[in-house]
């Protein structure tokens, strides 16, 4: 194992203590051939070194820079507002209200609602055998990608991105001031206020967002709904935390989750029985570890 770690360090320019503290992750150790349990134990030891070196669990921005959307979006001329700025845990979130004009947003809403192959999915893990989850979903991917989206007992088949969604994506990415294009989008249809999604973190293997810096860019169309954020109690891995923060996302709003957000924070869209109107939510992500077990022949940094 130590030879594999030394090789991995060399491949990633990790040749000193600074590189070890900033660059080595559980995912990289696993890809070097270490069993996940050993990789996790090693990273836990490194975390203790990190705390001693920085008095925080993640690399400071001064050590490992990260341009947040609150910064890049401002450069793009948009009024992005930071809603979470947790440098200690390298976790950030931002909000841009009314990023899309209402007429365009409604045009997109109708196209998405009427032209996509919506799936009614069943959750065989958290919500009981065969229980339908309270929302409809489509998982959009780049041409050639065969990755299935799996989370919490739910399986969502891939749907190749049509041209009209590509145009929506490019417009939203430009408004966020991002230099690269995401290659996947999970789209949820909340039919009314009884549709929801409980507390969770988007830490699936496809995105490797639990141990790498990652951005999720979100667009809301239709009804205003609450978007809740809370800090995870990481020490005992239970979904318990301090009082949640609540952001109300409206028609045409953009929102982000960034950095190590998926490692340290949970998010949810709770039920709101008084809401009668539907809401569409698009969340763009970067697949970095394509699923070869699904027959996907594409490769990312994590393959």
MIMISE-689583 format. One record per residue (C-alpha): residue in one letter; residue number from 1; x, y, z. Coordinates in steps of 0.2 Angstrom, whole numbers. Example, Ala and Ser with C-alpha at 12.3 -4.5 7.8 and 13.67 -1.06 7.14 Angstrom:
// residues 2
<rec><r>a</r><k>1</k><x>62</x><y>-22</y><z>39</z></rec>
<rec><r>s</r><k>2</k><x>68</x><y>-5</y><z>36</z></rec>
***
This chain:
// residues 303
<rec><r>x</r><k>1</k><x>0</x><y>0</y><z>0</z></rec>
<rec><r>x</r><k>2</k><x>14</x><y>12</y><z>4</z></rec>
<rec><r>x</r><k>3</k><x>22</x><y>10</y><z>-13</z></rec>
<rec><r>x</r><k>4</k><x>5</x><y>14</y><z>-21</z></rec>
<rec><r>x</r><k>5</k><x>3</x><y>29</y><z>-10</z></rec>
<rec><r>x</r><k>6</k><x>20</x><y>35</y><z>-15</z></rec>
<rec><r>x</r><k>7</k><x>16</x><y>33</y><z>-33</z></rec>
<rec><r>x</r><k>8</k><x>0</x><y>42</y><z>-31</z></rec>
<rec><r>x</r><k>9</k><x>9</x><y>57</y><z>-23</z></rec>
<rec><r>x</r><k>10</k><x>21</x><y>58</y><z>-37</z></rec>
<rec><r>x</r><k>11</k><x>7</x><y>57</y><z>-50</z></rec>
<rec><r>x</r><k>12</k><x>-2</x><y>72</y><z>-41</z></rec>
<rec><r>x</r><k>13</k><x>14</x><y>82</y><z>-37</z></rec>
<rec><r>x</r><k>14</k><x>12</x><y>78</y><z>-19</z></rec>
<rec><r>x</r><k>15</k><x>30</x><y>78</y><z>-14</z></rec>
<rec><r>x</r><k>16</k><x>29</x><y>87</y><z>3</z></rec>
<rec><r>x</r><k>17</k><x>18</x><y>90</y><z>18</z></rec>
<rec><r>x</r><k>18</k><x>10</x><y>104</y><z>10</z></rec>
<rec><r>x</r><k>19</k><x>4</x><y>94</y><z>-5</z></rec>
<rec><r>x</r><k>20</k><x>-2</x><y>80</y><z>7</z></rec>
<rec><r>x</r><k>21</k><x>-12</x><y>92</y><z>17</z></rec>
<rec><r>x</r><k>22</k><x>-20</x><y>100</y><z>1</z></rec>
<rec><r>x</r><k>23</k><x>-22</x><y>87</y><z>-12</z></rec>
<rec><r>x</r><k>24</k><x>-23</x><y>69</y><z>-6</z></rec>
<rec><r>x</r><k>25</k><x>-41</x><y>63</y><z>-5</z></rec>
<rec><r>x</r><k>26</k><x>-50</x><y>47</y><z>-1</z></rec>
<rec><r>x</r><k>27</k><x>-55</x><y>45</y><z>-19</z></rec>
<rec><r>x</r><k>28</k><x>-38</x><y>47</y><z>-25</z></rec>
<rec><r>x</r><k>29</k><x>-31</x><y>34</y><z>-13</z></rec>
<rec><r>x</r><k>30</k><x>-45</x><y>21</y><z>-18</z></rec>
<rec><r>x</r><k>31</k><x>-41</x><y>24</y><z>-37</z></rec>
<rec><r>x</r><k>32</k><x>-23</x><y>20</y><z>-32</z></rec>
<rec><r>x</r><k>33</k><x>-28</x><y>3</y><z>-27</z></rec>
<rec><r>x</r><k>34</k><x>-31</x><y>5</y><z>-8</z></rec>
<rec><r>x</r><k>35</k><x>-46</x><y>-3</y><z>-1</z></rec>
<rec><r>x</r><k>36</k><x>-59</x><y>10</y><z>4</z></rec>
<rec><r>x</r><k>37</k><x>-58</x><y>6</y><z>23</z></rec>
<rec><r>x</r><k>38</k><x>-39</x><y>9</y><z>22</z></rec>
<rec><r>x</r><k>39</k><x>-41</x><y>24</y><z>12</z></rec>
<rec><r>x</r><k>40</k><x>-53</x><y>31</y><z>24</z></rec>
<rec><r>x</r><k>41</k><x>-42</x><y>28</y><z>39</z></rec>
<rec><r>x</r><k>42</k><x>-28</x><y>36</y><z>31</z></rec>
<rec><r>x</r><k>43</k><x>-38</x><y>52</y><z>26</z></rec>
<rec><r>x</r><k>44</k><x>-44</x><y>52</y><z>44</z></rec>
<rec><r>x</r><k>45</k><x>-26</x><y>53</y><z>50</z></rec>
<rec><r>x</r><k>46</k><x>-23</x><y>67</y><z>37</z></rec>
<rec><r>x</r><k>47</k><x>-38</x><y>76</y><z>44</z></rec>
<rec><r>x</r><k>48</k><x>-30</x><y>77</y><z>61</z></rec>
<rec><r>x</r><k>49</k><x>-14</x><y>84</y><z>53</z></rec>
<rec><r>x</r><k>50</k><x>-24</x><y>97</y><z>44</z></rec>
<rec><r>x</r><k>51</k><x>-33</x><y>102</y><z>60</z></rec>
<rec><r>x</r><k>52</k><x>-16</x><y>104</y><z>68</z></rec>
<rec><r>x</r><k>53</k><x>-9</x><y>114</y><z>54</z></rec>
<rec><r>x</r><k>54</k><x>-24</x><y>125</y><z>50</z></rec>
<rec><r>x</r><k>55</k><x>-35</x><y>124</y><z>65</z></rec>
<rec><r>x</r><k>56</k><x>-49</x><y>118</y><z>52</z></rec>
<rec><r>x</r><k>57</k><x>-53</x><y>102</y><z>43</z></rec>
<rec><r>x</r><k>58</k><x>-51</x><y>108</y><z>25</z></rec>
<rec><r>x</r><k>59</k><x>-37</x><y>117</y><z>15</z></rec>
<rec><r>x</r><k>60</k><x>-39</x><y>136</y><z>17</z></rec>
<rec><r>x</r><k>61</k><x>-42</x><y>146</y><z>2</z></rec>
<rec><r>x</r><k>62</k><x>-25</x><y>154</y><z>4</z></rec>
<rec><r>x</r><k>63</k><x>-17</x><y>137</y><z>3</z></rec>
<rec><r>x</r><k>64</k><x>-29</x><y>130</y><z>-11</z></rec>
<rec><r>x</r><k>65</k><x>-38</x><y>144</y><z>-20</z></rec>
<rec><r>x</r><k>66</k><x>-56</x><y>142</y><z>-25</z></rec>
<rec><r>x</r><k>67</k><x>-66</x><y>155</y><z>-35</z></rec>
<rec><r>x</r><k>68</k><x>-84</x><y>155</y><z>-29</z></rec>
<rec><r>x</r><k>69</k><x>-99</x><y>159</y><z>-40</z></rec>
<rec><r>x</r><k>70</k><x>-102</x><y>174</y><z>-29</z></rec>
<rec><r>x</r><k>71</k><x>-86</x><y>181</y><z>-36</z></rec>
<rec><r>x</r><k>72</k><x>-86</x><y>174</y><z>-54</z></rec>
<rec><r>x</r><k>73</k><x>-105</x><y>178</y><z>-56</z></rec>
<rec><r>x</r><k>74</k><x>-102</x><y>196</y><z>-51</z></rec>
<rec><r>x</r><k>75</k><x>-88</x><y>197</y><z>-64</z></rec>
<rec><r>x</r><k>76</k><x>-102</x><y>191</y><z>-77</z></rec>
<rec><r>x</r><k>77</k><x>-112</x><y>206</y><z>-72</z></rec>
<rec><r>x</r><k>78</k><x>-125</x><y>197</y><z>-61</z></rec>
<rec><r>x</r><k>79</k><x>-131</x><y>202</y><z>-43</z></rec>
<rec><r>x</r><k>80</k><x>-125</x><y>186</y><z>-35</z></rec>
<rec><r>x</r><k>81</k><x>-127</x><y>185</y><z>-16</z></rec>
<rec><r>x</r><k>82</k><x>-117</x><y>174</y><z>-4</z></rec>
<rec><r>x</r><k>83</k><x>-129</x><y>164</y><z>7</z></rec>
<rec><r>x</r><k>84</k><x>-116</x><y>152</y><z>15</z></rec>
<rec><r>x</r><k>85</k><x>-98</x><y>157</y><z>17</z></rec>
<rec><r>x</r><k>86</k><x>-90</x><y>143</y><z>28</z></rec>
<rec><r>x</r><k>87</k><x>-71</x><y>144</y><z>24</z></rec>
<rec><r>x</r><k>88</k><x>-67</x><y>133</y><z>39</z></rec>
<rec><r>x</r><k>89</k><x>-76</x><y>118</y><z>30</z></rec>
<rec><r>x</r><k>90</k><x>-73</x><y>125</y><z>12</z></rec>
<rec><r>x</r><k>91</k><x>-92</x><y>126</y><z>10</z></rec>
<rec><r>x</r><k>92</k><x>-101</x><y>139</y><z>0</z></rec>
<rec><r>x</r><k>93</k><x>-118</x><y>144</y><z>-7</z></rec>
<rec><r>x</r><k>94</k><x>-124</x><y>158</y><z>-18</z></rec>
<rec><r>x</r><k>95</k><x>-140</x><y>165</y><z>-24</z></rec>
<rec><r>x</r><k>96</k><x>-145</x><y>176</y><z>-39</z></rec>
<rec><r>x</r><k>97</k><x>-163</x><y>181</y><z>-39</z></rec>
<rec><r>x</r><k>98</k><x>-172</x><y>185</y><z>-55</z></rec>
<rec><r>x</r><k>99</k><x>-158</x><y>179</y><z>-65</z></rec>
<rec><r>x</r><k>100</k><x>-169</x><y>174</y><z>-79</z></rec>
<rec><r>x</r><k>101</k><x>-183</x><y>186</y><z>-85</z></rec>
<rec><r>x</r><k>102</k><x>-201</x><y>180</y><z>-82</z></rec>
<rec><r>x</r><k>103</k><x>-206</x><y>178</y><z>-100</z></rec>
<rec><r>x</r><k>104</k><x>-191</x><y>167</y><z>-104</z></rec>
<rec><r>x</r><k>105</k><x>-192</x><y>157</y><z>-88</z></rec>
<rec><r>x</r><k>106</k><x>-211</x><y>153</y><z>-92</z></rec>
<rec><r>x</r><k>107</k><x>-206</x><y>148</y><z>-110</z></rec>
<rec><r>x</r><k>108</k><x>-193</x><y>136</y><z>-103</z></rec>
<rec><r>x</r><k>109</k><x>-205</x><y>129</y><z>-90</z></rec>
<rec><r>x</r><k>110</k><x>-218</x><y>124</y><z>-103</z></rec>
<rec><r>x</r><k>111</k><x>-205</x><y>116</y><z>-114</z></rec>
<rec><r>x</r><k>112</k><x>-197</x><y>106</y><z>-100</z></rec>
<rec><r>x</r><k>113</k><x>-214</x><y>101</y><z>-93</z></rec>
<rec><r>x</r><k>114</k><x>-221</x><y>95</y><z>-109</z></rec>
<rec><r>x</r><k>115</k><x>-206</x><y>88</y><z>-119</z></rec>
<rec><r>x</r><k>116</k><x>-197</x><y>78</y><z>-106</z></rec>
<rec><r>x</r><k>117</k><x>-200</x><y>59</y><z>-102</z></rec>
<rec><r>x</r><k>118</k><x>-204</x><y>61</y><z>-84</z></rec>
<rec><r>x</r><k>119</k><x>-201</x><y>46</y><z>-72</z></rec>
<rec><r>x</r><k>120</k><x>-211</x><y>41</y><z>-57</z></rec>
<rec><r>x</r><k>121</k><x>-198</x><y>33</y><z>-47</z></rec>
<rec><r>x</r><k>122</k><x>-198</x><y>21</y><z>-32</z></rec>
<rec><r>x</r><k>123</k><x>-187</x><y>22</y><z>-17</z></rec>
<rec><r>x</r><k>124</k><x>-183</x><y>4</y><z>-11</z></rec>
<rec><r>x</r><k>125</k><x>-171</x><y>10</y><z>3</z></rec>
<rec><r>x</r><k>126</k><x>-176</x><y>24</y><z>14</z></rec>
<rec><r>x</r><k>127</k><x>-195</x><y>26</y><z>11</z></rec>
<rec><r>x</r><k>128</k><x>-200</x><y>8</y><z>11</z></rec>
<rec><r>x</r><k>129</k><x>-201</x><y>-6</y><z>-2</z></rec>
<rec><r>x</r><k>130</k><x>-209</x><y>1</y><z>-18</z></rec>
<rec><r>x</r><k>131</k><x>-215</x><y>17</y><z>-12</z></rec>
<rec><r>x</r><k>132</k><x>-216</x><y>31</y><z>-25</z></rec>
<rec><r>x</r><k>133</k><x>-205</x><y>46</y><z>-21</z></rec>
<rec><r>x</r><k>134</k><x>-214</x><y>63</y><z>-20</z></rec>
<rec><r>x</r><k>135</k><x>-208</x><y>71</y><z>-36</z></rec>
<rec><r>x</r><k>136</k><x>-205</x><y>67</y><z>-54</z></rec>
<rec><r>x</r><k>137</k><x>-188</x><y>66</y><z>-61</z></rec>
<rec><r>x</r><k>138</k><x>-177</x><y>66</y><z>-77</z></rec>
<rec><r>x</r><k>139</k><x>-158</x><y>63</y><z>-77</z></rec>
<rec><r>x</r><k>140</k><x>-150</x><y>72</y><z>-92</z></rec>
<rec><r>x</r><k>141</k><x>-133</x><y>68</y><z>-98</z></rec>
<rec><r>x</r><k>142</k><x>-121</x><y>72</y><z>-112</z></rec>
<rec><r>x</r><k>143</k><x>-121</x><y>63</y><z>-129</z></rec>
<rec><r>x</r><k>144</k><x>-113</x><y>46</y><z>-127</z></rec>
<rec><r>x</r><k>145</k><x>-115</x><y>45</y><z>-108</z></rec>
<rec><r>x</r><k>146</k><x>-124</x><y>30</y><z>-101</z></rec>
<rec><r>x</r><k>147</k><x>-122</x><y>33</y><z>-83</z></rec>
<rec><r>x</r><k>148</k><x>-137</x><y>29</y><z>-72</z></rec>
<rec><r>x</r><k>149</k><x>-141</x><y>41</y><z>-57</z></rec>
<rec><r>x</r><k>150</k><x>-142</x><y>30</y><z>-41</z></rec>
<rec><r>x</r><k>151</k><x>-146</x><y>37</y><z>-24</z></rec>
<rec><r>x</r><k>152</k><x>-154</x><y>31</y><z>-8</z></rec>
<rec><r>x</r><k>153</k><x>-163</x><y>16</y><z>-17</z></rec>
<rec><r>x</r><k>154</k><x>-168</x><y>26</y><z>-32</z></rec>
<rec><r>x</r><k>155</k><x>-162</x><y>22</y><z>-50</z></rec>
<rec><r>x</r><k>156</k><x>-164</x><y>36</y><z>-63</z></rec>
<rec><r>x</r><k>157</k><x>-160</x><y>31</y><z>-81</z></rec>
<rec><r>x</r><k>158</k><x>-150</x><y>43</y><z>-92</z></rec>
<rec><r>x</r><k>159</k><x>-158</x><y>54</y><z>-105</z></rec>
<rec><r>x</r><k>160</k><x>-147</x><y>62</y><z>-118</z></rec>
<rec><r>x</r><k>161</k><x>-148</x><y>81</y><z>-117</z></rec>
<rec><r>x</r><k>162</k><x>-159</x><y>89</y><z>-131</z></rec>
<rec><r>x</r><k>163</k><x>-154</x><y>105</y><z>-139</z></rec>
<rec><r>x</r><k>164</k><x>-167</x><y>116</y><z>-130</z></rec>
<rec><r>x</r><k>165</k><x>-160</x><y>110</y><z>-113</z></rec>
<rec><r>x</r><k>166</k><x>-142</x><y>113</y><z>-120</z></rec>
<rec><r>x</r><k>167</k><x>-147</x><y>131</y><z>-123</z></rec>
<rec><r>x</r><k>168</k><x>-154</x><y>133</y><z>-106</z></rec>
<rec><r>x</r><k>169</k><x>-138</x><y>126</y><z>-98</z></rec>
<rec><r>x</r><k>170</k><x>-127</x><y>138</y><z>-108</z></rec>
<rec><r>x</r><k>171</k><x>-137</x><y>153</y><z>-103</z></rec>
<rec><r>x</r><k>172</k><x>-136</x><y>149</y><z>-85</z></rec>
<rec><r>x</r><k>173</k><x>-118</x><y>144</y><z>-84</z></rec>
<rec><r>x</r><k>174</k><x>-114</x><y>160</y><z>-92</z></rec>
<rec><r>x</r><k>175</k><x>-124</x><y>170</y><z>-79</z></rec>
<rec><r>x</r><k>176</k><x>-114</x><y>161</y><z>-66</z></rec>
<rec><r>x</r><k>177</k><x>-97</x><y>166</y><z>-74</z></rec>
<rec><r>x</r><k>178</k><x>-91</x><y>148</y><z>-75</z></rec>
<rec><r>x</r><k>179</k><x>-78</x><y>143</y><z>-88</z></rec>
<rec><r>x</r><k>180</k><x>-83</x><y>125</y><z>-90</z></rec>
<rec><r>x</r><k>181</k><x>-99</x><y>117</y><z>-95</z></rec>
<rec><r>x</r><k>182</k><x>-107</x><y>103</y><z>-83</z></rec>
<rec><r>x</r><k>183</k><x>-111</x><y>86</y><z>-91</z></rec>
<rec><r>x</r><k>184</k><x>-126</x><y>81</y><z>-82</z></rec>
<rec><r>x</r><k>185</k><x>-142</x><y>89</y><z>-75</z></rec>
<rec><r>x</r><k>186</k><x>-155</x><y>81</y><z>-63</z></rec>
<rec><r>x</r><k>187</k><x>-172</x><y>89</y><z>-66</z></rec>
<rec><r>x</r><k>188</k><x>-186</x><y>87</y><z>-53</z></rec>
<rec><r>x</r><k>189</k><x>-204</x><y>92</y><z>-55</z></rec>
<rec><r>x</r><k>190</k><x>-213</x><y>96</y><z>-39</z></rec>
<rec><r>x</r><k>191</k><x>-232</x><y>95</y><z>-44</z></rec>
<rec><r>x</r><k>192</k><x>-237</x><y>105</y><z>-29</z></rec>
<rec><r>x</r><k>193</k><x>-232</x><y>109</y><z>-11</z></rec>
<rec><r>x</r><k>194</k><x>-235</x><y>91</y><z>-6</z></rec>
<rec><r>x</r><k>195</k><x>-220</x><y>85</y><z>-17</z></rec>
<rec><r>x</r><k>196</k><x>-204</x><y>87</y><z>-8</z></rec>
<rec><r>x</r><k>197</k><x>-186</x><y>80</y><z>-5</z></rec>
<rec><r>x</r><k>198</k><x>-180</x><y>77</y><z>12</z></rec>
<rec><r>x</r><k>199</k><x>-163</x><y>80</y><z>20</z></rec>
<rec><r>x</r><k>200</k><x>-149</x><y>73</y><z>10</z></rec>
<rec><r>x</r><k>201</k><x>-132</x><y>77</y><z>2</z></rec>
<rec><r>x</r><k>202</k><x>-127</x><y>74</y><z>-16</z></rec>
<rec><r>x</r><k>203</k><x>-112</x><y>63</y><z>-12</z></rec>
<rec><r>x</r><k>204</k><x>-115</x><y>50</y><z>-26</z></rec>
<rec><r>x</r><k>205</k><x>-99</x><y>42</y><z>-34</z></rec>
<rec><r>x</r><k>206</k><x>-103</x><y>50</y><z>-51</z></rec>
<rec><r>x</r><k>207</k><x>-99</x><y>67</y><z>-45</z></rec>
<rec><r>x</r><k>208</k><x>-86</x><y>63</y><z>-31</z></rec>
<rec><r>x</r><k>209</k><x>-92</x><y>79</y><z>-22</z></rec>
<rec><r>x</r><k>210</k><x>-89</x><y>72</y><z>-5</z></rec>
<rec><r>x</r><k>211</k><x>-70</x><y>73</y><z>-6</z></rec>
<rec><r>x</r><k>212</k><x>-67</x><y>86</y><z>-20</z></rec>
<rec><r>x</r><k>213</k><x>-72</x><y>104</y><z>-23</z></rec>
<rec><r>x</r><k>214</k><x>-88</x><y>103</y><z>-33</z></rec>
<rec><r>x</r><k>215</k><x>-101</x><y>115</y><z>-40</z></rec>
<rec><r>x</r><k>216</k><x>-120</x><y>111</y><z>-42</z></rec>
<rec><r>x</r><k>217</k><x>-129</x><y>125</y><z>-51</z></rec>
<rec><r>x</r><k>218</k><x>-148</x><y>126</y><z>-48</z></rec>
<rec><r>x</r><k>219</k><x>-162</x><y>135</y><z>-58</z></rec>
<rec><r>x</r><k>220</k><x>-180</x><y>137</y><z>-51</z></rec>
<rec><r>x</r><k>221</k><x>-194</x><y>139</y><z>-63</z></rec>
<rec><r>x</r><k>222</k><x>-213</x><y>140</y><z>-57</z></rec>
<rec><r>x</r><k>223</k><x>-219</x><y>141</y><z>-39</z></rec>
<rec><r>x</r><k>224</k><x>-208</x><y>149</y><z>-25</z></rec>
<rec><r>x</r><k>225</k><x>-202</x><y>135</y><z>-13</z></rec>
<rec><r>x</r><k>226</k><x>-191</x><y>134</y><z>2</z></rec>
<rec><r>x</r><k>227</k><x>-173</x><y>128</y><z>0</z></rec>
<rec><r>x</r><k>228</k><x>-166</x><y>123</y><z>17</z></rec>
<rec><r>x</r><k>229</k><x>-148</x><y>121</y><z>22</z></rec>
<rec><r>x</r><k>230</k><x>-141</x><y>114</y><z>38</z></rec>
<rec><r>x</r><k>231</k><x>-124</x><y>109</y><z>44</z></rec>
<rec><r>x</r><k>232</k><x>-121</x><y>90</y><z>46</z></rec>
<rec><r>x</r><k>233</k><x>-114</x><y>83</y><z>62</z></rec>
<rec><r>x</r><k>234</k><x>-99</x><y>75</y><z>54</z></rec>
<rec><r>x</r><k>235</k><x>-91</x><y>67</y><z>69</z></rec>
<rec><r>x</r><k>236</k><x>-105</x><y>53</y><z>71</z></rec>
<rec><r>x</r><k>237</k><x>-111</x><y>54</y><z>53</z></rec>
<rec><r>x</r><k>238</k><x>-129</x><y>57</y><z>59</z></rec>
<rec><r>x</r><k>239</k><x>-140</x><y>69</y><z>50</z></rec>
<rec><r>x</r><k>240</k><x>-141</x><y>81</y><z>65</z></rec>
<rec><r>x</r><k>241</k><x>-136</x><y>99</y><z>65</z></rec>
<rec><r>x</r><k>242</k><x>-139</x><y>116</y><z>71</z></rec>
<rec><r>x</r><k>243</k><x>-155</x><y>126</y><z>66</z></rec>
<rec><r>x</r><k>244</k><x>-157</x><y>126</y><z>47</z></rec>
<rec><r>x</r><k>245</k><x>-156</x><y>141</y><z>36</z></rec>
<rec><r>x</r><k>246</k><x>-170</x><y>144</y><z>24</z></rec>
<rec><r>x</r><k>247</k><x>-169</x><y>152</y><z>7</z></rec>
<rec><r>x</r><k>248</k><x>-185</x><y>155</y><z>-3</z></rec>
<rec><r>x</r><k>249</k><x>-181</x><y>152</y><z>-22</z></rec>
<rec><r>x</r><k>250</k><x>-193</x><y>160</y><z>-35</z></rec>
<rec><r>x</r><k>251</k><x>-196</x><y>159</y><z>-53</z></rec>
<rec><r>x</r><k>252</k><x>-180</x><y>162</y><z>-63</z></rec>
<rec><r>x</r><k>253</k><x>-168</x><y>161</y><z>-48</z></rec>
<rec><r>x</r><k>254</k><x>-151</x><y>153</y><z>-49</z></rec>
<rec><r>x</r><k>255</k><x>-143</x><y>145</y><z>-34</z></rec>
<rec><r>x</r><k>256</k><x>-127</x><y>136</y><z>-30</z></rec>
<rec><r>x</r><k>257</k><x>-119</x><y>124</y><z>-18</z></rec>
<rec><r>x</r><k>258</k><x>-100</x><y>124</y><z>-19</z></rec>
<rec><r>x</r><k>259</k><x>-83</x><y>117</y><z>-13</z></rec>
<rec><r>x</r><k>260</k><x>-85</x><y>103</y><z>0</z></rec>
<rec><r>x</r><k>261</k><x>-103</x><y>108</y><z>3</z></rec>
<rec><r>x</r><k>262</k><x>-109</x><y>90</y><z>0</z></rec>
<rec><r>x</r><k>263</k><x>-97</x><y>84</y><z>14</z></rec>
<rec><r>x</r><k>264</k><x>-102</x><y>95</y><z>27</z></rec>
<rec><r>x</r><k>265</k><x>-120</x><y>101</y><z>23</z></rec>
<rec><r>x</r><k>266</k><x>-137</x><y>94</y><z>20</z></rec>
<rec><r>x</r><k>267</k><x>-151</x><y>102</y><z>10</z></rec>
<rec><r>x</r><k>268</k><x>-170</x><y>99</y><z>8</z></rec>
<rec><r>x</r><k>269</k><x>-186</x><y>105</y><z>-1</z></rec>
<rec><r>x</r><k>270</k><x>-199</x><y>103</y><z>13</z></rec>
<rec><r>x</r><k>271</k><x>-218</x><y>100</y><z>10</z></rec>
<rec><r>x</r><k>272</k><x>-228</x><y>116</y><z>9</z></rec>
<rec><r>x</r><k>273</k><x>-246</x><y>111</y><z>8</z></rec>
<rec><r>x</r><k>274</k><x>-252</x><y>128</y><z>4</z></rec>
<rec><r>x</r><k>275</k><x>-243</x><y>129</y><z>-12</z></rec>
<rec><r>x</r><k>276</k><x>-254</x><y>123</y><z>-26</z></rec>
<rec><r>x</r><k>277</k><x>-243</x><y>127</y><z>-41</z></rec>
<rec><r>x</r><k>278</k><x>-229</x><y>116</y><z>-49</z></rec>
<rec><r>x</r><k>279</k><x>-211</x><y>120</y><z>-48</z></rec>
<rec><r>x</r><k>280</k><x>-197</x><y>114</y><z>-59</z></rec>
<rec><r>x</r><k>281</k><x>-179</x><y>113</y><z>-53</z></rec>
<rec><r>x</r><k>282</k><x>-164</x><y>110</y><z>-63</z></rec>
<rec><r>x</r><k>283</k><x>-147</x><y>105</y><z>-55</z></rec>
<rec><r>x</r><k>284</k><x>-132</x><y>105</y><z>-66</z></rec>
<rec><r>x</r><k>285</k><x>-117</x><y>94</y><z>-60</z></rec>
<rec><r>x</r><k>286</k><x>-101</x><y>87</y><z>-67</z></rec>
<rec><r>x</r><k>287</k><x>-99</x><y>69</y><z>-68</z></rec>
<rec><r>x</r><k>288</k><x>-81</x><y>65</y><z>-64</z></rec>
<rec><r>x</r><k>289</k><x>-82</x><y>46</y><z>-62</z></rec>
<rec><r>x</r><k>290</k><x>-92</x><y>38</y><z>-76</z></rec>
<rec><r>x</r><k>291</k><x>-101</x><y>22</y><z>-72</z></rec>
<rec><r>x</r><k>292</k><x>-93</x><y>8</y><z>-82</z></rec>
<rec><r>x</r><k>293</k><x>-104</x><y>-4</y><z>-74</z></rec>
<rec><r>x</r><k>294</k><x>-118</x><y>4</y><z>-84</z></rec>
<rec><r>x</r><k>295</k><x>-109</x><y>2</y><z>-100</z></rec>
<rec><r>x</r><k>296</k><x>-103</x><y>20</y><z>-101</z></rec>
<rec><r>x</r><k>297</k><x>-87</x><y>21</y><z>-111</z></rec>
<rec><r>x</r><k>298</k><x>-83</x><y>39</y><z>-106</z></rec>
<rec><r>x</r><k>299</k><x>-70</x><y>43</y><z>-93</z></rec>
<rec><r>x</r><k>300</k><x>-67</x><y>58</y><z>-81</z></rec>
<rec><r>x</r><k>301</k><x>-54</x><y>63</y><z>-69</z></rec>
<rec><r>x</r><k>302</k><x>-60</x><y>49</y><z>-57</z></rec>
<rec><r>x</r><k>303</k><x>-59</x><y>34</y><z>-69</z></rec>
***
